[in-house]
């Protein structure tokens, strides 16, 4: 009988993420990779494909009964997927543009989805040698060569007035983001690359909010959602509705927001545009 406990599946996801991440880091350090453009005009590299192969192999060997949905695999149609009560959700490299640009802001994402909800989340940041992980109702953690600790979102001294730290993309218009933020608060910014690293920085209290405007897939939020939620935060669509998993024909996310301290009146701060995705 397969060992299907969350504890064993978490350890499997952690080891697969680290193995893939270390292989990617070797390629990154050497600068020896090929870059391509996919049909949707998004970038992909030979490192993405290698990480995908490593993770798929590890998961299929250990859990052949659990389907895999990866950004870099052919995606099953909803008619097939809707019958999955449990599946792996993978982004082999989140932040491929950052990998190519050599900013160091890229990560390996693995989530386990059960009944359309992320219940395990693992994010490995190879250049930072940092592993973020969480299991539903068990808390969120960060592990590095120097520490292993439970993490929490930052509690603002005054939820109604304190300065808010925004994790912001290096490649997204700051003006567009700030046009969606209330002018009644004071903000500082923390520029970062991949979506999942911004989420992890919110989970460990280094930033308070992140707004993602533009195309992403469910694999961009699955692992992050589990980690941020277990750290005391939340990830929602930009209209403050829940994100969904494996419930639509498209695997594309709406615009979304990652929120830290839940005492903050975020709906007064983050302005939703009618007609936005």
Secondary structure, 3 states (H helix, E strand, C coil): CCCCCHHHHHHHHHHHHHHHHHHHHHHHHHCCCCEEECCCCCEEEHHHHHHHHHHHHHHHHHCCCCEEEECCCCCCCHHHHCCCCEEEEEEEEECHHHHHHCCCCCEEEEEEEECCEEEEEEEEECCCCEEEEEECCCCEEEECCCCEEEECCCCCCCCCCCCEEEEEECCCCHHHHHCCECCCCCEEEEEECCHHHHHHHHHCCCCCEEEECCCCEHHHCHHHHHHHHHCCCEEEECCCCECCCCCCCCCECCCEEEECCCCCCHHHHECCCCCCC
